[in-house]
Amino acid sequence: MSTQNMEALVDEMLADGKLTRQELKRFEAEMLADGELSLDERRQIDRLLEAIANGHVTVVEEP
């Protein structure tokens, strides 16, 4: 996935304040697709982790 697409995915998670298990699995799969983490991918991980740590994004269970 391109860096722009990864950024858009993280933006989507930040906008709705929720991270579902499905989104998390998609995020992980895209990050690990090529077997390496680029600097930009690491930045997106940091953005998401910071938002979770600050309470701006919550991991939710789907019904």
PDBQT receptor file of N, H, CA, C and O in Angstrom, charges set to zero:
ATOM      1  N   MET A   1       0.857  -1.180   0.000  1.00  0.00    +0.000 N 
ATOM      2  CA  MET A   1       0.000   0.000   0.000  1.00  0.00    +0.000 C 
ATOM      3  C   MET A   1       0.890   1.224   0.000  1.00  0.00    +0.000 C 
ATOM      4  O   MET A   1       1.941   1.243   0.640  1.00  0.00    +0.000 OA
ATOM      5  N   SER A   2       0.471   2.224  -0.705  1.00  0.00    +0.000 N 
ATOM      6  H   SER A   2      -0.383   2.209  -1.225  1.00  0.00    +0.000 HD
ATOM      7  CA  SER A   2       1.277   3.436  -0.762  1.00  0.00    +0.000 C 
ATOM      8  C   SER A   2       1.207   4.187   0.561  1.00  0.00    +0.000 C 
ATOM      9  O   SER A   2       0.296   3.997   1.367  1.00  0.00    +0.000 OA
ATOM     10  N   THR A   3       2.196   5.042   0.751  1.00  0.00    +0.000 N 
ATOM     11  H   THR A   3       2.936   5.197   0.097  1.00  0.00    +0.000 HD
ATOM     12  CA  THR A   3       2.238   5.849   1.967  1.00  0.00    +0.000 C 
ATOM     13  C   THR A   3       0.992   6.718   2.075  1.00  0.00    +0.000 C 
ATOM     14  O   THR A   3       0.454   6.900   3.168  1.00  0.00    +0.000 OA
ATOM     15  N   GLN A   4       0.533   7.252   0.953  1.00  0.00    +0.000 N 
ATOM     16  H   GLN A   4       0.970   7.104   0.066  1.00  0.00    +0.000 HD
ATOM     17  CA  GLN A   4      -0.674   8.089   0.967  1.00  0.00    +0.000 C 
ATOM     18  C   GLN A   4      -1.884   7.290   1.417  1.00  0.00    +0.000 C 
ATOM     19  O   GLN A   4      -2.714   7.791   2.175  1.00  0.00    +0.000 OA
ATOM     20  N   ASN A   5      -1.989   6.049   0.953  1.00  0.00    +0.000 N 
ATOM     21  H   ASN A   5      -1.315   5.643   0.337  1.00  0.00    +0.000 HD
ATOM     22  CA  ASN A   5      -3.106   5.205   1.352  1.00  0.00    +0.000 C 
ATOM     23  C   ASN A   5      -3.025   4.850   2.831  1.00  0.00    +0.000 C 
ATOM     24  O   ASN A   5      -4.046   4.807   3.517  1.00  0.00    +0.000 OA
ATOM     25  N   MET A   6      -1.819   4.596   3.324  1.00  0.00    +0.000 N 
ATOM     26  H   MET A   6      -0.990   4.631   2.767  1.00  0.00    +0.000 HD
ATOM     27  CA  MET A   6      -1.648   4.293   4.749  1.00  0.00    +0.000 C 
ATOM     28  C   MET A   6      -2.026   5.508   5.580  1.00  0.00    +0.000 C 
ATOM     29  O   MET A   6      -2.684   5.383   6.613  1.00  0.00    +0.000 OA
ATOM     30  N   GLU A   7      -1.611   6.674   5.129  1.00  0.00    +0.000 N 
ATOM     31  H   GLU A   7      -1.076   6.775   4.290  1.00  0.00    +0.000 HD
ATOM     32  CA  GLU A   7      -1.950   7.904   5.839  1.00  0.00    +0.000 C 
ATOM     33  C   GLU A   7      -3.464   8.111   5.838  1.00  0.00    +0.000 C 
ATOM     34  O   GLU A   7      -4.033   8.525   6.848  1.00  0.00    +0.000 OA
ATOM     35  N   ALA A   8      -4.115   7.827   4.716  1.00  0.00    +0.000 N 
ATOM     36  H   ALA A   8      -3.652   7.490   3.896  1.00  0.00    +0.000 HD
ATOM     37  CA  ALA A   8      -5.569   7.963   4.626  1.00  0.00    +0.000 C 
ATOM     38  C   ALA A   8      -6.266   6.989   5.569  1.00  0.00    +0.000 C 
ATOM     39  O   ALA A   8      -7.267   7.343   6.192  1.00  0.00    +0.000 OA
ATOM     40  N   LEU A   9      -5.750   5.767   5.683  1.00  0.00    +0.000 N 
ATOM     41  H   LEU A   9      -4.937   5.479   5.177  1.00  0.00    +0.000 HD
ATOM     42  CA  LEU A   9      -6.325   4.778   6.590  1.00  0.00    +0.000 C 
ATOM     43  C   LEU A   9      -6.212   5.254   8.037  1.00  0.00    +0.000 C 
ATOM     44  O   LEU A   9      -7.173   5.153   8.799  1.00  0.00    +0.000 OA
ATOM     45  N   VAL A  10      -5.058   5.765   8.415  1.00  0.00    +0.000 N 
ATOM     46  H   VAL A  10      -4.276   5.847   7.796  1.00  0.00    +0.000 HD
ATOM     47  CA  VAL A  10      -4.873   6.280   9.773  1.00  0.00    +0.000 C 
ATOM     48  C   VAL A  10      -5.759   7.504   9.987  1.00  0.00    +0.000 C 
ATOM     49  O   VAL A  10      -6.363   7.652  11.050  1.00  0.00    +0.000 OA
ATOM     50  N   ASP A  11      -5.841   8.375   8.996  1.00  0.00    +0.000 N 
ATOM     51  H   ASP A  11      -5.351   8.255   8.133  1.00  0.00    +0.000 HD
ATOM     52  CA  ASP A  11      -6.718   9.547   9.098  1.00  0.00    +0.000 C 
ATOM     53  C   ASP A  11      -8.162   9.123   9.365  1.00  0.00    +0.000 C 
ATOM     54  O   ASP A  11      -8.859   9.736  10.174  1.00  0.00    +0.000 OA
ATOM     55  N   GLU A  12      -8.601   8.070   8.678  1.00  0.00    +0.000 N 
ATOM     56  H   GLU A  12      -8.035   7.572   8.021  1.00  0.00    +0.000 HD
ATOM     57  CA  GLU A  12      -9.964   7.558   8.858  1.00  0.00    +0.000 C 
ATOM     58  C   GLU A  12     -10.176   7.073  10.291  1.00  0.00    +0.000 C 
ATOM     59  O   GLU A  12     -11.211   7.344  10.900  1.00  0.00    +0.000 OA
ATOM     60  N   MET A  13      -9.191   6.358  10.821  1.00  0.00    +0.000 N 
ATOM     61  H   MET A  13      -8.350   6.138  10.327  1.00  0.00    +0.000 HD
ATOM     62  CA  MET A  13      -9.289   5.862  12.196  1.00  0.00    +0.000 C 
ATOM     63  C   MET A  13      -9.322   7.015  13.193  1.00  0.00    +0.000 C 
ATOM     64  O   MET A  13     -10.068   6.980  14.171  1.00  0.00    +0.000 OA
ATOM     65  N   LEU A  14      -8.512   8.030  12.938  1.00  0.00    +0.000 N 
ATOM     66  H   LEU A  14      -7.906   8.058  12.143  1.00  0.00    +0.000 HD
ATOM     67  CA  LEU A  14      -8.471   9.184  13.833  1.00  0.00    +0.000 C 
ATOM     68  C   LEU A  14      -9.773   9.978  13.756  1.00  0.00    +0.000 C 
ATOM     69  O   LEU A  14     -10.244  10.498  14.767  1.00  0.00    +0.000 OA
ATOM     70  N   ALA A  15     -10.351  10.072  12.571  1.00  0.00    +0.000 N 
ATOM     71  H   ALA A  15      -9.969   9.649  11.749  1.00  0.00    +0.000 HD
ATOM     72  CA  ALA A  15     -11.565  10.868  12.382  1.00  0.00    +0.000 C 
ATOM     73  C   ALA A  15     -12.756  10.294  13.141  1.00  0.00    +0.000 C 
ATOM     74  O   ALA A  15     -13.527  11.039  13.746  1.00  0.00    +0.000 OA
ATOM     75  N   ASP A  16     -12.908   8.961  13.107  1.00  0.00    +0.000 N 
ATOM     76  H   ASP A  16     -12.282   8.356  12.615  1.00  0.00    +0.000 HD
ATOM     77  CA  ASP A  16     -14.072   8.393  13.797  1.00  0.00    +0.000 C 
ATOM     78  C   ASP A  16     -13.773   7.999  15.239  1.00  0.00    +0.000 C 
ATOM     79  O   ASP A  16     -14.684   7.650  15.990  1.00  0.00    +0.000 OA
ATOM     80  N   GLY A  17     -12.497   8.053  15.628  1.00  0.00    +0.000 N 
ATOM     81  H   GLY A  17     -11.757   8.336  15.017  1.00  0.00    +0.000 HD
ATOM     82  CA  GLY A  17     -12.133   7.791  17.022  1.00  0.00    +0.000 C 
ATOM     83  C   GLY A  17     -12.234   6.344  17.441  1.00  0.00    +0.000 C 
ATOM     84  O   GLY A  17     -12.149   6.024  18.627  1.00  0.00    +0.000 OA
ATOM     85  N   LYS A  18     -12.417   5.460  16.460  1.00  0.00    +0.000 N 
ATOM     86  H   LYS A  18     -12.486   5.720  15.497  1.00  0.00    +0.000 HD
ATOM     87  CA  LYS A  18     -12.550   4.038  16.764  1.00  0.00    +0.000 C 
ATOM     88  C   LYS A  18     -11.610   3.225  15.886  1.00  0.00    +0.000 C 
ATOM     89  O   LYS A  18     -11.319   3.584  14.746  1.00  0.00    +0.000 OA
ATOM     90  N   LEU A  19     -11.151   2.130  16.449  1.00  0.00    +0.000 N 
ATOM     91  H   LEU A  19     -11.388   1.838  17.375  1.00  0.00    +0.000 HD
ATOM     92  CA  LEU A  19     -10.333   1.179  15.703  1.00  0.00    +0.000 C 
ATOM     93  C   LEU A  19     -10.943  -0.192  15.925  1.00  0.00    +0.000 C 
ATOM     94  O   LEU A  19     -10.875  -0.743  17.024  1.00  0.00    +0.000 OA
ATOM     95  N   THR A  20     -11.537  -0.736  14.880  1.00  0.00    +0.000 N 
ATOM     96  H   THR A  20     -11.592  -0.288  13.987  1.00  0.00    +0.000 HD
ATOM     97  CA  THR A  20     -12.138  -2.063  14.988  1.00  0.00    +0.000 C 
ATOM     98  C   THR A  20     -11.064  -3.121  14.765  1.00  0.00    +0.000 C 
ATOM     99  O   THR A  20      -9.988  -2.833  14.242  1.00  0.00    +0.000 OA
ATOM    100  N   ARG A  21     -11.368  -4.329  15.163  1.00  0.00    +0.000 N 
ATOM    101  H   ARG A  21     -12.242  -4.564  15.589  1.00  0.00    +0.000 HD
ATOM    102  CA  ARG A  21     -10.431  -5.435  14.934  1.00  0.00    +0.000 C 
ATOM    103  C   ARG A  21     -10.184  -5.617  13.438  1.00  0.00    +0.000 C 
ATOM    104  O   ARG A  21      -9.065  -5.915  13.021  1.00  0.00    +0.000 OA
ATOM    105  N   GLN A  22     -11.217  -5.439  12.644  1.00  0.00    +0.000 N 
ATOM    106  H   GLN A  22     -12.126  -5.196  12.982  1.00  0.00    +0.000 HD
ATOM    107  CA  GLN A  22     -11.073  -5.578  11.190  1.00  0.00    +0.000 C 
ATOM    108  C   GLN A  22     -10.113  -4.522  10.640  1.00  0.00    +0.000 C 
ATOM    109  O   GLN A  22      -9.252  -4.835   9.818  1.00  0.00    +0.000 OA
ATOM    110  N   GLU A  23     -10.260  -3.272  11.091  1.00  0.00    +0.000 N 
ATOM    111  H   GLU A  23     -10.959  -3.018  11.759  1.00  0.00    +0.000 HD
ATOM    112  CA  GLU A  23      -9.357  -2.209  10.650  1.00  0.00    +0.000 C 
ATOM    113  C   GLU A  23      -7.928  -2.499  11.100  1.00  0.00    +0.000 C 
ATOM    114  O   GLU A  23      -6.975  -2.283  10.351  1.00  0.00    +0.000 OA
ATOM    115  N   LEU A  24      -7.792  -2.987  12.318  1.00  0.00    +0.000 N 
ATOM    116  H   LEU A  24      -8.566  -3.162  12.926  1.00  0.00    +0.000 HD
ATOM    117  CA  LEU A  24      -6.465  -3.305  12.842  1.00  0.00    +0.000 C 
ATOM    118  C   LEU A  24      -5.798  -4.401  12.018  1.00  0.00    +0.000 C 
ATOM    119  O   LEU A  24      -4.614  -4.306  11.696  1.00  0.00    +0.000 OA
ATOM    120  N   LYS A  25      -6.551  -5.435  11.681  1.00  0.00    +0.000 N 
ATOM    121  H   LYS A  25      -7.513  -5.513  11.943  1.00  0.00    +0.000 HD
ATOM    122  CA  LYS A  25      -5.999  -6.518  10.859  1.00  0.00    +0.000 C 
ATOM    123  C   LYS A  25      -5.582  -6.002   9.481  1.00  0.00    +0.000 C 
ATOM    124  O   LYS A  25      -4.525  -6.367   8.967  1.00  0.00    +0.000 OA
ATOM    125  N   ARG A  26      -6.419  -5.155   8.892  1.00  0.00    +0.000 N 
ATOM    126  H   ARG A  26      -7.278  -4.858   9.309  1.00  0.00    +0.000 HD
ATOM    127  CA  ARG A  26      -6.091  -4.564   7.577  1.00  0.00    +0.000 C 
ATOM    128  C   ARG A  26      -4.826  -3.718   7.671  1.00  0.00    +0.000 C 
ATOM    129  O   ARG A  26      -3.944  -3.797   6.816  1.00  0.00    +0.000 OA
ATOM    130  N   PHE A  27      -4.754  -2.909   8.722  1.00  0.00    +0.000 N 
ATOM    131  H   PHE A  27      -5.471  -2.845   9.416  1.00  0.00    +0.000 HD
ATOM    132  CA  PHE A  27      -3.597  -2.047   8.958  1.00  0.00    +0.000 C 
ATOM    133  C   PHE A  27      -2.325  -2.890   9.091  1.00  0.00    +0.000 C 
ATOM    134  O   PHE A  27      -1.310  -2.598   8.458  1.00  0.00    +0.000 OA
ATOM    135  N   GLU A  28      -2.390  -3.930   9.914  1.00  0.00    +0.000 N 
ATOM    136  H   GLU A  28      -3.214  -4.167  10.428  1.00  0.00    +0.000 HD
ATOM    137  CA  GLU A  28      -1.227  -4.803  10.111  1.00  0.00    +0.000 C 
ATOM    138  C   GLU A  28      -0.816  -5.481   8.809  1.00  0.00    +0.000 C 
ATOM    139  O   GLU A  28       0.369  -5.529   8.479  1.00  0.00    +0.000 OA
ATOM    140  N   ALA A  29      -1.781  -5.999   8.079  1.00  0.00    +0.000 N 
ATOM    141  H   ALA A  29      -2.744  -5.959   8.347  1.00  0.00    +0.000 HD
ATOM    142  CA  ALA A  29      -1.481  -6.694   6.823  1.00  0.00    +0.000 C 
ATOM    143  C   ALA A  29      -0.807  -5.765   5.825  1.00  0.00    +0.000 C 
ATOM    144  O   ALA A  29       0.152  -6.155   5.158  1.00  0.00    +0.000 OA
ATOM    145  N   GLU A  30      -1.302  -4.546   5.722  1.00  0.00    +0.000 N 
ATOM    146  H   GLU A  30      -2.080  -4.229   6.264  1.00  0.00    +0.000 HD
ATOM    147  CA  GLU A  30      -0.719  -3.585   4.786  1.00  0.00    +0.000 C 
ATOM    148  C   GLU A  30       0.688  -3.183   5.213  1.00  0.00    +0.000 C 
ATOM    149  O   GLU A  30       1.581  -3.035   4.379  1.00  0.00    +0.000 OA
ATOM    150  N   MET A  31       0.876  -3.010   6.507  1.00  0.00    +0.000 N 
ATOM    151  H   MET A  31       0.151  -3.131   7.185  1.00  0.00    +0.000 HD
ATOM    152  CA  MET A  31       2.192  -2.608   7.012  1.00  0.00    +0.000 C 
ATOM    153  C   MET A  31       3.246  -3.682   6.756  1.00  0.00    +0.000 C 
ATOM    154  O   MET A  31       4.403  -3.378   6.463  1.00  0.00    +0.000 OA
ATOM    155  N   LEU A  32       2.833  -4.928   6.868  1.00  0.00    +0.000 N 
ATOM    156  H   LEU A  32       1.894  -5.175   7.106  1.00  0.00    +0.000 HD
ATOM    157  CA  LEU A  32       3.789  -6.027   6.766  1.00  0.00    +0.000 C 
ATOM    158  C   LEU A  32       3.816  -6.684   5.388  1.00  0.00    +0.000 C 
ATOM    159  O   LEU A  32       4.502  -7.688   5.199  1.00  0.00    +0.000 OA
ATOM    160  N   ALA A  33       3.088  -6.139   4.437  1.00  0.00    +0.000 N 
ATOM    161  H   ALA A  33       2.530  -5.323   4.591  1.00  0.00    +0.000 HD
ATOM    162  CA  ALA A  33       2.940  -6.761   3.120  1.00  0.00    +0.000 C 
ATOM    163  C   ALA A  33       4.264  -7.004   2.408  1.00  0.00    +0.000 C 
ATOM    164  O   ALA A  33       4.442  -8.049   1.781  1.00  0.00    +0.000 OA
ATOM    165  N   ASP A  34       5.189  -6.068   2.492  1.00  0.00    +0.000 N 
ATOM    166  H   ASP A  34       5.045  -5.219   3.001  1.00  0.00    +0.000 HD
ATOM    167  CA  ASP A  34       6.454  -6.237   1.781  1.00  0.00    +0.000 C 
ATOM    168  C   ASP A  34       7.578  -6.751   2.682  1.00  0.00    +0.000 C 
ATOM    169  O   ASP A  34       8.726  -6.854   2.249  1.00  0.00    +0.000 OA
ATOM    170  N   GLY A  35       7.248  -7.071   3.923  1.00  0.00    +0.000 N 
ATOM    171  H   GLY A  35       6.316  -6.988   4.274  1.00  0.00    +0.000 HD
ATOM    172  CA  GLY A  35       8.246  -7.633   4.831  1.00  0.00    +0.000 C 
ATOM    173  C   GLY A  35       9.149  -6.613   5.495  1.00  0.00    +0.000 C 
ATOM    174  O   GLY A  35      10.024  -6.978   6.281  1.00  0.00    +0.000 OA
ATOM    175  N   GLU A  36       8.952  -5.352   5.193  1.00  0.00    +0.000 N 
ATOM    176  H   GLU A  36       8.242  -5.056   4.555  1.00  0.00    +0.000 HD
ATOM    177  CA  GLU A  36       9.774  -4.292   5.786  1.00  0.00    +0.000 C 
ATOM    178  C   GLU A  36       8.885  -3.122   6.170  1.00  0.00    +0.000 C 
ATOM    179  O   GLU A  36       7.816  -2.921   5.594  1.00  0.00    +0.000 OA
ATOM    180  N   LEU A  37       9.339  -2.355   7.147  1.00  0.00    +0.000 N 
ATOM    181  H   LEU A  37      10.207  -2.517   7.615  1.00  0.00    +0.000 HD
ATOM    182  CA  LEU A  37       8.636  -1.129   7.526  1.00  0.00    +0.000 C 
ATOM    183  C   LEU A  37       9.472   0.063   7.100  1.00  0.00    +0.000 C 
ATOM    184  O   LEU A  37      10.618   0.220   7.520  1.00  0.00    +0.000 OA
ATOM    185  N   SER A  38       8.887   0.892   6.268  1.00  0.00    +0.000 N 
ATOM    186  H   SER A  38       7.956   0.765   5.926  1.00  0.00    +0.000 HD
ATOM    187  CA  SER A  38       9.577   2.110   5.851  1.00  0.00    +0.000 C 
ATOM    188  C   SER A  38       9.463   3.148   6.962  1.00  0.00    +0.000 C 
ATOM    189  O   SER A  38       8.690   2.983   7.906  1.00  0.00    +0.000 OA
ATOM    190  N   LEU A  39      10.228   4.197   6.839  1.00  0.00    +0.000 N 
ATOM    191  H   LEU A  39      10.856   4.331   6.072  1.00  0.00    +0.000 HD
ATOM    192  CA  LEU A  39      10.166   5.288   7.812  1.00  0.00    +0.000 C 
ATOM    193  C   LEU A  39       8.765   5.897   7.836  1.00  0.00    +0.000 C 
ATOM    194  O   LEU A  39       8.240   6.206   8.905  1.00  0.00    +0.000 OA
ATOM    195  N   ASP A  40       8.165   6.069   6.670  1.00  0.00    +0.000 N 
ATOM    196  H   ASP A  40       8.592   5.818   5.801  1.00  0.00    +0.000 HD
ATOM    197  CA  ASP A  40       6.812   6.628   6.609  1.00  0.00    +0.000 C 
ATOM    198  C   ASP A  40       5.786   5.700   7.264  1.00  0.00    +0.000 C 
ATOM    199  O   ASP A  40       4.865   6.169   7.932  1.00  0.00    +0.000 OA
ATOM    200  N   GLU A  41       5.940   4.392   7.076  1.00  0.00    +0.000 N 
ATOM    201  H   GLU A  41       6.688   4.011   6.533  1.00  0.00    +0.000 HD
ATOM    202  CA  GLU A  41       5.034   3.447   7.724  1.00  0.00    +0.000 C 
ATOM    203  C   GLU A  41       5.201   3.506   9.240  1.00  0.00    +0.000 C 
ATOM    204  O   GLU A  41       4.218   3.431   9.978  1.00  0.00    +0.000 OA
ATOM    205  N   ARG A  42       6.425   3.636   9.696  1.00  0.00    +0.000 N 
ATOM    206  H   ARG A  42       7.222   3.697   9.096  1.00  0.00    +0.000 HD
ATOM    207  CA  ARG A  42       6.669   3.768  11.141  1.00  0.00    +0.000 C 
ATOM    208  C   ARG A  42       6.018   5.031  11.692  1.00  0.00    +0.000 C 
ATOM    209  O   ARG A  42       5.512   5.036  12.814  1.00  0.00    +0.000 OA
ATOM    210  N   ARG A  43       6.033   6.088  10.910  1.00  0.00    +0.000 N 
ATOM    211  H   ARG A  43       6.444   6.084   9.998  1.00  0.00    +0.000 HD
ATOM    212  CA  ARG A  43       5.383   7.339  11.336  1.00  0.00    +0.000 C 
ATOM    213  C   ARG A  43       3.875   7.143  11.492  1.00  0.00    +0.000 C 
ATOM    214  O   ARG A  43       3.269   7.669  12.425  1.00  0.00    +0.000 OA
ATOM    215  N   GLN A  44       3.281   6.391  10.584  1.00  0.00    +0.000 N 
ATOM    216  H   GLN A  44       3.774   5.963   9.826  1.00  0.00    +0.000 HD
ATOM    217  CA  GLN A  44       1.846   6.135  10.687  1.00  0.00    +0.000 C 
ATOM    218  C   GLN A  44       1.530   5.281  11.915  1.00  0.00    +0.000 C 
ATOM    219  O   GLN A  44       0.525   5.508  12.589  1.00  0.00    +0.000 OA
ATOM    220  N   ILE A  45       2.374   4.313  12.201  1.00  0.00    +0.000 N 
ATOM    221  H   ILE A  45       3.190   4.128  11.654  1.00  0.00    +0.000 HD
ATOM    222  CA  ILE A  45       2.205   3.507  13.414  1.00  0.00    +0.000 C 
ATOM    223  C   ILE A  45       2.285   4.410  14.639  1.00  0.00    +0.000 C 
ATOM    224  O   ILE A  45       1.462   4.305  15.548  1.00  0.00    +0.000 OA
ATOM    225  N   ASP A  46       3.271   5.291  14.660  1.00  0.00    +0.000 N 
ATOM    226  H   ASP A  46       3.939   5.376  13.922  1.00  0.00    +0.000 HD
ATOM    227  CA  ASP A  46       3.434   6.218  15.788  1.00  0.00    +0.000 C 
ATOM    228  C   ASP A  46       2.211   7.118  15.953  1.00  0.00    +0.000 C 
ATOM    229  O   ASP A  46       1.754   7.349  17.072  1.00  0.00    +0.000 OA
ATOM    230  N   ARG A  47       1.684   7.625  14.843  1.00  0.00    +0.000 N 
ATOM    231  H   ARG A  47       2.055   7.437  13.933  1.00  0.00    +0.000 HD
ATOM    232  CA  ARG A  47       0.476   8.472  14.909  1.00  0.00    +0.000 C 
ATOM    233  C   ARG A  47      -0.678   7.721  15.552  1.00  0.00    +0.000 C 
ATOM    234  O   ARG A  47      -1.373   8.246  16.421  1.00  0.00    +0.000 OA
ATOM    235  N   LEU A  48      -0.869   6.479  15.112  1.00  0.00    +0.000 N 
ATOM    236  H   LEU A  48      -0.304   6.052  14.406  1.00  0.00    +0.000 HD
ATOM    237  CA  LEU A  48      -1.980   5.689  15.630  1.00  0.00    +0.000 C 
ATOM    238  C   LEU A  48      -1.771   5.350  17.104  1.00  0.00    +0.000 C 
ATOM    239  O   LEU A  48      -2.697   5.477  17.905  1.00  0.00    +0.000 OA
ATOM    240  N   LEU A  49      -0.570   4.921  17.466  1.00  0.00    +0.000 N 
ATOM    241  H   LEU A  49       0.183   4.818  16.815  1.00  0.00    +0.000 HD
ATOM    242  CA  LEU A  49      -0.298   4.581  18.864  1.00  0.00    +0.000 C 
ATOM    243  C   LEU A  49      -0.444   5.790  19.778  1.00  0.00    +0.000 C 
ATOM    244  O   LEU A  49      -0.952   5.671  20.892  1.00  0.00    +0.000 OA
ATOM    245  N   GLU A  50      -0.005   6.939  19.315  1.00  0.00    +0.000 N 
ATOM    246  H   GLU A  50       0.408   7.035  18.409  1.00  0.00    +0.000 HD
ATOM    247  CA  GLU A  50      -0.135   8.161  20.109  1.00  0.00    +0.000 C 
ATOM    248  C   GLU A  50      -1.610   8.509  20.318  1.00  0.00    +0.000 C 
ATOM    249  O   GLU A  50      -2.010   8.903  21.413  1.00  0.00    +0.000 OA
ATOM    250  N   ALA A  51      -2.405   8.362  19.275  1.00  0.00    +0.000 N 
ATOM    251  H   ALA A  51      -2.079   8.041  18.385  1.00  0.00    +0.000 HD
ATOM    252  CA  ALA A  51      -3.836   8.652  19.386  1.00  0.00    +0.000 C 
ATOM    253  C   ALA A  51      -4.519   7.691  20.357  1.00  0.00    +0.000 C 
ATOM    254  O   ALA A  51      -5.399   8.098  21.115  1.00  0.00    +0.000 OA
ATOM    255  N   ILE A  52      -4.119   6.425  20.337  1.00  0.00    +0.000 N 
ATOM    256  H   ILE A  52      -3.404   6.095  19.721  1.00  0.00    +0.000 HD
ATOM    257  CA  ILE A  52      -4.673   5.445  21.272  1.00  0.00    +0.000 C 
ATOM    258  C   ILE A  52      -4.243   5.792  22.695  1.00  0.00    +0.000 C 
ATOM    259  O   ILE A  52      -5.065   5.791  23.612  1.00  0.00    +0.000 OA
ATOM    260  N   ALA A  53      -2.966   6.088  22.878  1.00  0.00    +0.000 N 
ATOM    261  H   ALA A  53      -2.299   6.090  22.133  1.00  0.00    +0.000 HD
ATOM    262  CA  ALA A  53      -2.438   6.412  24.207  1.00  0.00    +0.000 C 
ATOM    263  C   ALA A  53      -3.098   7.655  24.793  1.00  0.00    +0.000 C 
ATOM    264  O   ALA A  53      -3.310   7.737  26.002  1.00  0.00    +0.000 OA
ATOM    265  N   ASN A  54      -3.420   8.620  23.938  1.00  0.00    +0.000 N 
ATOM    266  H   ASN A  54      -3.248   8.553  22.956  1.00  0.00    +0.000 HD
ATOM    267  CA  ASN A  54      -4.035   9.866  24.399  1.00  0.00    +0.000 C 
ATOM    268  C   ASN A  54      -5.554   9.775  24.524  1.00  0.00    +0.000 C 
ATOM    269  O   ASN A  54      -6.206  10.734  24.939  1.00  0.00    +0.000 OA
ATOM    270  N   GLY A  55      -6.110   8.627  24.166  1.00  0.00    +0.000 N 
ATOM    271  H   GLY A  55      -5.580   7.848  23.829  1.00  0.00    +0.000 HD
ATOM    272  CA  GLY A  55      -7.552   8.440  24.278  1.00  0.00    +0.000 C 
ATOM    273  C   GLY A  55      -8.359   8.998  23.125  1.00  0.00    +0.000 C 
ATOM    274  O   GLY A  55      -9.586   9.046  23.197  1.00  0.00    +0.000 OA
ATOM    275  N   HIS A  56      -7.693   9.419  22.063  1.00  0.00    +0.000 N 
ATOM    276  H   HIS A  56      -6.695   9.380  22.005  1.00  0.00    +0.000 HD
ATOM    277  CA  HIS A  56      -8.401   9.961  20.900  1.00  0.00    +0.000 C 
ATOM    278  C   HIS A  56      -8.967   8.854  20.014  1.00  0.00    +0.000 C 
ATOM    279  O   HIS A  56      -9.918   9.069  19.263  1.00  0.00    +0.000 OA
ATOM    280  N   VAL A  57      -8.368   7.667  20.112  1.00  0.00    +0.000 N 
ATOM    281  H   VAL A  57      -7.596   7.492  20.722  1.00  0.00    +0.000 HD
ATOM    282  CA  VAL A  57      -8.846   6.497  19.371  1.00  0.00    +0.000 C 
ATOM    283  C   VAL A  57      -8.985   5.355  20.367  1.00  0.00    +0.000 C 
ATOM    284  O   VAL A  57      -8.110   5.132  21.203  1.00  0.00    +0.000 OA
ATOM    285  N   THR A  58     -10.097   4.638  20.265  1.00  0.00    +0.000 N 
ATOM    286  H   THR A  58     -10.809   4.820  19.585  1.00  0.00    +0.000 HD
ATOM    287  CA  THR A  58     -10.371   3.511  21.142  1.00  0.00    +0.000 C 
ATOM    288  C   THR A  58     -10.507   2.253  20.300  1.00  0.00    +0.000 C 
ATOM    289  O   THR A  58     -11.149   2.268  19.249  1.00  0.00    +0.000 OA
ATOM    290  N   VAL A  59      -9.907   1.171  20.759  1.00  0.00    +0.000 N 
ATOM    291  H   VAL A  59      -9.386   1.158  21.613  1.00  0.00    +0.000 HD
ATOM    292  CA  VAL A  59     -10.074  -0.117  20.096  1.00  0.00    +0.000 C 
ATOM    293  C   VAL A  59     -11.422  -0.667  20.558  1.00  0.00    +0.000 C 
ATOM    294  O   VAL A  59     -11.662  -0.816  21.756  1.00  0.00    +0.000 OA
ATOM    295  N   VAL A  60     -12.292  -0.965  19.603  1.00  0.00    +0.000 N 
ATOM    296  H   VAL A  60     -12.096  -0.844  18.630  1.00  0.00    +0.000 HD
ATOM    297  CA  VAL A  60     -13.645  -1.416  19.931  1.00  0.00    +0.000 C 
ATOM    298  C   VAL A  60     -13.889  -2.820  19.399  1.00  0.00    +0.000 C 
ATOM    299  O   VAL A  60     -13.313  -3.240  18.395  1.00  0.00    +0.000 OA
ATOM    300  N   GLU A  61     -14.762  -3.529  20.102  1.00  0.00    +0.000 N 
ATOM    301  H   GLU A  61     -15.231  -3.188  20.917  1.00  0.00    +0.000 HD
ATOM    302  CA  GLU A  61     -15.201  -4.851  19.661  1.00  0.00    +0.000 C 
ATOM    303  C   GLU A  61     -16.411  -4.667  18.761  1.00  0.00    +0.000 C 
ATOM    304  O   GLU A  61     -17.304  -3.875  19.057  1.00  0.00    +0.000 OA
ATOM    305  N   GLU A  62     -16.430  -5.387  17.689  1.00  0.00    +0.000 N 
ATOM    306  H   GLU A  62     -15.704  -6.031  17.448  1.00  0.00    +0.000 HD
ATOM    307  CA  GLU A  62     -17.577  -5.329  16.784  1.00  0.00    +0.000 C 
ATOM    308  C   GLU A  62     -18.632  -6.315  17.268  1.00  0.00    +0.000 C 
ATOM    309  O   GLU A  62     -18.299  -7.386  17.776  1.00  0.00    +0.000 OA
ATOM    310  N   PRO A  63     -19.905  -5.955  17.112  1.00  0.00    +0.000 N 
ATOM    311  CA  PRO A  63     -20.989  -6.854  17.576  1.00  0.00    +0.000 C 
ATOM    312  C   PRO A  63     -21.055  -8.127  16.770  1.00  0.00    +0.000 C 
ATOM    313  O   PRO A  63     -21.903  -8.980  17.031  1.00  0.00    +0.000 OA
TER     314      PRO A  63
